[in-house]
Amino acid sequence: MSKILTTHVGSLPRTQEVVDFIFAREHGKAYDQAAFDQCMAEACAETVAKQAQSGVDIVSDGETSKISYATYVKDRYTGFSGDSERNAPGDLKLFPGFLKRLADEGGTPQYSRPKCTGEITSKGDADLQADIRHLKAGMEANGISRGFMNAASPGVISLFLQNDFYPSREKYLEALSKVMKTEYETIVASGLDLQLDCPDLALSRHMLFQGLSDAEFIKIADMHVEALNYALSNVPQEKVRVHICWGNYEGPHVCDISMSKVFDTLMKTKAQYLLFETSNPRHAHEWTTFRDRKADIPDTKVLVPGVLDTTTNFVEHPELVAERIRRFVDMVGRERVIAGTDCGFGTFAGFGAVDPDIAYAKLASLAEGAALV
């Protein structure tokens, strides 16, 4: 009987030394590049080791060197300057007292979100190659054969780094897909799996497109998938993971578009592995969408449901993890299920709701639950 593999969405807690280096770069302060590189290499090795100790089968670099999963592109590509508008999610606007509390308590991450103000071109792939090198070294040191690296999708870049240069959203997405295409191909050529982070397919509904109907939003989401699939045109589907989510924050989430409405859009992505939320209180019930539409899930797709919540410090019991995994095994078979997490544990450098030690305790429970299945 085949083992149920385990993985996660990608980002993991960073050490304070890593955070200090990242924000020195973010704020344009002087820092020693050799010391930066050494810090990232050592931190990545430690992150991979902790994943291995927790029982994670398919590991990542934890996005160690990145300020965030989307805005890191400003450090690797030209054409970004100034600042983009901050659009609070629609659900938080409905509860202004809670939104104020988050702001007052530092519950919202602070980092630069420049606009696209010029032509987007590569600054070179030194940062990417360093990330690849560090991850592969960590994998080798821990005897791990399978790893993945995150990359921002064209759509999520357009969500956080808004367009003030190209004549239309379509043209902006086109430009992004052309430059990101090389990054995606480089990751896969290194032997790693590629994960595309695509919260734009759900989160942006209540963040950037609040004034549209759901049907109008789906047209935009489909356009984002077209741009993504173009960028993946030379990448084998079996090397690609896509993650969709509604925002990795504790909040009411009463404005989230349902999985049933974005299901078809998700299935159109050129990715064999689909990662999605099924544990937090707003989306835990939506496993039934996959059950009810099992016939519409292509045979080539592998489901990677989030069986851990990533916004609370509860450590899920392995029996609960196993119960969540079994739902999907019963649908599509154990060969087409990998146990994952709702989202990342370190989406933004220096910011995360879950204590670092608890994050790895949750991953250990993930492995225990998978073993039960």
Secondary structure by P-SEA (a helix, b strand, c coil): cccccccccccccccaaaaaaaaaaaacccccaaaaaaaaaaaaaaaaaaaaaacccccccccccccccccccccccccccccccccccaaaaacaaaaaaaaaacccccccccccccbbbbcccaaaaaaaaaaaaaaaaaccccbbbbbbcaaaaaacccccccccaaaaaaaaaaaaaaaaaaaaaacbbbbbbccccccccccccccccaaaaaaaaaaaaaaaaaaacccccccbbbbbbccccccccccccccccaaaaaaaccccbbbbbccccccccaaaaaaaaccccccccccccccccccccccccaaaaaaaaaaaaaccccccbbbbcccccccccccccccaaaaaaaaaaaaaaaaac
